[in-house]
Amino acid sequence: MELIVSTACKIRIDKYIAEVCPDLTRSFVQKLIEEDHITANGVVCTKKTMVSEGDVICFEIPKPKELSVNEENIPLEIVYEDDSLIVVNKPRGMVVHPANGNYEGTLVNALLYHCKGRLSSINGVIRPGIVHRIDKDTSGLLLVAKTDAAHLSLAEQIKEHSVKREYVALLDGVIKEDSGTVDKPIGRSEKDRKKMAITLKNSKNAVTHYTVLERYTGYCLVKCRLETGRTHQIRVHMASLGHPVTGDPVYGAKKQKLFHEGQLLHAKTIGLIHPKTGEYMEFSSELPDEFQAVLNKLR
């Protein structure tokens, strides 16, 4: 592809390409630059290259690598299943879909074996059937679409905030109020790109309603209802109150005293309109044994 710069002011090449080629994100353009796929006036560019009117930019988008995900005979706890969807109770420690460093042992690997390929294709090879995600160390209920029609219906329900999603979390410290709402936008942290943060820059609105279920010495058990579904939403929102999820080394204390194997956060309840029948369905799951053991210790 060849572009002739039309702006009179000097501008960084990655920003210019992203502006004139809306199908390309700036991060993707930067990746092309890192791999020496972009030139300006015949010279290979760097991220700091500036261009202005009349400069000639040339680049090619390499063909995507063919990806494949293997079926794996991994036991799954199926809460509900029919021809349209599956509700899975994911254990803590299981990654939802393959990504860098985790191409085996994921929920998708297990689903491919269980469903024999009968999964929605909308999210491609790496995330077939995955309508929404929960973190590796968060346990609980997850919706999986078997057909594209079911996927579209469930995704639209999530977008409209009509899917009921309730979590149970153990928090550090004791919240005085019996209930409350956190309405704070969440976006990628500027200080650490691996983390999310409360920020007004490049963020999306995020709303979490919480209710205190039990109070202990130094901890409290809460129910959180998601109005939106941002990455790490509950973990970020609770930490913003000064009460991070117990066991969370990312948004809480680096050295955990009570639980050392990841955040004590469980997706307990999910409710939806069935994509085919139009009937409301709701499912719940019990807290994992290790979560319950911690509560028994606190009691």
Secondary structure, DSSP 8 states (H G I E B T S, - for coil): -EEE---SS-EEHHHHHHHH-TTS-HHHHHHHHHTT-EEETTEE--TT-EE-TT-EEEE------------------EEEE-SSEEEEEE-TT--SS-BTTBSSSSHHHHHHHHHTT-S--TTTTTSTTBSS---TT-EEEEEEESSHHHHHHHHHHHHTT-SEEEEEEEEES--SSSEEEEE--EEE-SS-TTSEEE-STTEE--EEEEEEEEEETTEEEEEEEESS--TTHHHHHHHHTT--BTT-TTTS-SS-SS--SS--EEEEEEEEE-TTT--EEEEE----HHHHHHHHHH-
